[in-house]
Amino acid sequence: MKEEEMEREALKVKRMLESKDYQTSLRKAVVRNLVGEEKIGFSIVASKGEHVIRWRVLDGRFEVDITLKGEVDEEVAEVKGYHVEKDGEYYKLFKRSKKPFDFSSEVP
Protein backbone atom coordinates (compact mmCIF):
# COMPACT_ATOMS: atom_id res chain seq x y z
CA MET A 1 0.00 0.00 0.00
CA LYS A 2 1.34 3.40 -0.96
CA GLU A 3 2.08 6.14 1.53
CA GLU A 4 -0.56 8.42 -0.02
CA GLU A 5 -3.26 5.76 0.38
CA MET A 6 -2.34 5.16 4.02
CA GLU A 7 -2.32 8.89 4.73
CA ARG A 8 -5.71 9.31 3.04
CA GLU A 9 -7.16 6.50 5.19
CA ALA A 10 -5.61 8.03 8.34
CA LEU A 11 -7.17 11.42 7.59
CA LYS A 12 -10.55 9.76 6.99
CA VAL A 13 -10.36 8.02 10.40
CA LYS A 14 -9.23 11.27 12.07
CA ARG A 15 -12.21 13.19 10.63
CA MET A 16 -14.62 10.43 11.74
CA LEU A 17 -13.28 10.57 15.31
CA GLU A 18 -13.34 14.38 15.40
CA SER A 19 -16.97 14.31 14.23
CA LYS A 20 -17.70 12.29 17.39
CA ASP A 21 -15.98 14.99 19.54
CA TYR A 22 -12.74 13.11 20.16
CA GLN A 23 -9.46 14.98 20.66
CA THR A 24 -7.12 13.47 18.06
CA SER A 25 -3.43 13.35 17.29
CA LEU A 26 -2.14 12.07 13.93
CA ARG A 27 1.49 11.04 13.55
CA LYS A 28 3.60 9.76 10.71
CA ALA A 29 6.30 7.23 11.56
CA VAL A 30 9.26 5.83 9.67
CA VAL A 31 10.15 2.41 11.06
CA ARG A 32 13.18 0.33 10.13
CA ASN A 33 12.46 -3.41 10.18
CA LEU A 34 14.90 -6.22 11.03
CA VAL A 35 16.30 -6.43 7.50
CA GLY A 36 16.92 -2.68 7.38
CA GLU A 37 13.98 -1.66 5.17
CA GLU A 38 12.20 1.56 6.04
CA LYS A 39 8.43 1.32 6.40
CA ILE A 40 6.09 4.31 6.56
CA GLY A 41 3.11 4.25 8.88
CA PHE A 42 0.50 6.52 10.40
CA SER A 43 -1.06 6.39 13.84
CA ILE A 44 -3.88 8.19 15.57
CA VAL A 45 -4.52 8.52 19.28
CA ALA A 46 -7.95 9.86 20.17
CA SER A 47 -9.60 10.44 23.52
CA LYS A 48 -12.91 11.64 24.89
CA GLY A 49 -13.43 11.45 28.63
CA GLU A 50 -12.38 7.96 29.71
CA HIS A 51 -12.54 6.46 26.20
CA VAL A 52 -9.25 6.04 24.30
CA ILE A 53 -8.77 4.86 20.72
CA ARG A 54 -5.47 3.94 19.12
CA TRP A 55 -5.53 3.34 15.36
CA ARG A 56 -2.60 2.65 13.08
CA VAL A 57 -1.61 1.53 9.63
CA LEU A 58 1.87 0.25 8.85
CA ASP A 59 2.95 -1.58 5.72
CA GLY A 60 -0.66 -2.15 4.63
CA ARG A 61 -1.79 -3.62 7.98
CA PHE A 62 -4.55 -1.86 9.88
CA GLU A 63 -5.27 -2.18 13.58
CA VAL A 64 -7.44 -0.50 16.14
CA ASP A 65 -7.34 -0.68 19.93
CA ILE A 66 -10.41 0.76 21.68
CA THR A 67 -10.57 1.21 25.47
CA LEU A 68 -14.07 1.96 26.76
CA LYS A 69 -15.54 2.52 30.19
CA GLY A 70 -18.91 0.87 30.61
CA GLU A 71 -20.64 -2.16 29.15
CA VAL A 72 -19.81 -3.85 25.86
CA ASP A 73 -21.71 -6.72 24.28
CA GLU A 74 -18.80 -9.15 24.06
CA GLU A 75 -20.57 -11.63 21.78
CA VAL A 76 -21.43 -8.97 19.20
CA ALA A 77 -17.89 -7.55 19.32
CA GLU A 78 -16.37 -11.01 18.82
CA VAL A 79 -18.69 -11.72 15.89
CA LYS A 80 -17.41 -8.49 14.30
CA GLY A 81 -13.85 -9.80 14.66
CA TYR A 82 -12.68 -8.01 17.80
CA HIS A 83 -10.61 -9.57 20.54
CA VAL A 84 -12.28 -8.47 23.81
CA GLU A 85 -10.65 -8.09 27.24
CA LYS A 86 -12.25 -6.83 30.45
CA ASP A 87 -10.17 -5.00 33.05
CA GLY A 88 -12.30 -3.86 35.97
CA GLU A 89 -14.83 -1.38 34.62
CA TYR A 90 -12.98 -0.98 31.30
CA TYR A 91 -13.27 -3.02 28.12
CA LYS A 92 -10.55 -3.26 25.51
CA LEU A 93 -11.44 -4.15 21.91
CA PHE A 94 -8.66 -5.01 19.47
CA LYS A 95 -8.82 -5.82 15.78
CA ARG A 96 -6.21 -6.23 13.03
CA SER A 97 -6.74 -6.58 9.28
CA LYS A 98 -4.95 -6.27 5.96
CA LYS A 99 -7.84 -4.16 4.65
CA PRO A 100 -9.32 -0.93 6.01
CA PHE A 101 -12.37 -1.57 8.17
CA ASP A 102 -15.07 0.61 9.70
CA PHE A 103 -15.11 0.70 13.48
CA SER A 104 -17.32 3.78 13.92
CA SER A 105 -20.19 1.71 15.36
CA GLU A 106 -17.91 0.67 18.26
CA VAL A 107 -17.04 4.28 19.12
CA PRO A 108 -19.40 6.08 21.53
N, C-alpha and C positions, 0 to 999 in steps of 0.2 A: 504494500500500500504506500502511495506517495505521501510525502510530507504535507502537500497542499490538501489532500483528501482528509488526512488525520486532523489537520488544523481546522478544516471546515466542520468536521464532525464535533470537535471540541467546542467550537464557537456555538454550534447548534445546542449542545448540552448546556453550555453556560447560559445561553438565553432562556432555555426552558427552566433552569433552576432560578434564575433571576425573576422570571415571571411568577414564580411561586414564593417570592420574597426571601430568597436565600441570599446571604452574603457570599460572594464567590471569589475565588482566586484561580487564575489560569496560568500555568507555567509550562514552558518548553524545556525539555531536557535532552541532552546529548549523552548517551550512555555507551561505554565501550564494553563489548562482550568479551568472553574468555579468549576468543581467537583474534582479538584486536580490532574488530569491525566496529565502526561507530553506528549507533542506531538512534534515530530521532523519535521522541515521544512527547506527548502532551498529558498534563494531569490537571485536574480540577479538585479543589477542596471547597466545599460549600457547607454553610452552617446556618441554622435558624433555631434559636432557643437551644434545646438539648438534642436536636437532631443534627447529625453530621453525615455528609456524603463525600466519599472519595471516588473519583472516576478517573480512569486513565486509559490511554491507548499507547502501545509501544510495539513497533514492528508488526502492525496489523492485528494485534491481539487487544481486545477490549475487556475491561473489567470494571466492576462497580462494587463498592463496599458501603453499605447503608447502615448506620447506627441510629436506632429509633427508641424513644422512650414511650412506653405504653404497650398495648396489645397488638400482636400480629397473628394472622391466621397462618400457622406454620404449614398446614397441608396445602393451602392455595399457593403459598410462596414456593414450596418444594415442587409443586406441579409446574410452576412457571420456570423452574430450573435454578432456583436459588438454594444455596446452602444456608441453613438457619441455625444460629446459636443464640441461647438465652443466657444473659449474665445479669442476675438480679432483676431490676425493673427495665433493663435495656435488652433490645433484640438487635442482632447483627445479621444482615442479609448480604450474601456474597455471590457474585455470578461472574463467570468468565466465558468469553466467546471469541471466535475468529471473525464474526460479523457484528456490525453495530446492532444494538438492540435497544428497544424503548423500555425505560424503567420508570417513566413518569407516573404510572399508576401506583407505584410503591412509595412515592414521595408525598408526604403530607403537605 
